[in-house]
């Protein structure tokens, strides 16, 4: 089925890797092609999960999508879209959605978890974002409405809230991040 669908694509360009995208043109290794000046170009040939330095998601001339809540890039992209649509100022957007790194070491995992939890606390402090995040299925931490009245779930959430700050402080110590109380 997928191969049949792929064969329906017209205008296949085989000029090597993308080098540059400008309004109206894509420059590839072996040539260039014209495109609509307002075309949206999504580059899907990345090398996979990388660990580049974190930068603010909202920059002066670009939005650089990165994970926001540790380990869930699709949710982070959706969250960035929601915040982009509902907030005016980049400083506020970056405060609400700080980027979280991918991890490739144990200390990196601890750092990713601490920074992801801080990001969750940040965007979760805004009622509209919290409501949106709790309703979107991409959020791995959401509680579906049909499970909201569970005594076991309420007990687990209470235990999490009781211990999260001390647990995150210990993870911060292991990772080299600042503990929550010192921020």
Secondary structure as UniProt FT lines:
FT   HELIX           2..6
FT   TURN            7..8
FT   STRAND          18..22
FT   TURN            23..24
FT   STRAND          25..28
FT   TURN            29..30
FT   STRAND          31..34
FT   TURN            37..38
FT   TURN            70..71
FT   HELIX           73..86
FT   HELIX           90..96
FT   HELIX           106..124
FT   HELIX           127..135
FT   TURN            137..138
FT   TURN            140..141
FT   HELIX           145..147
FT   TURN            148..149
FT   HELIX           151..175
FT   HELIX           180..182
//
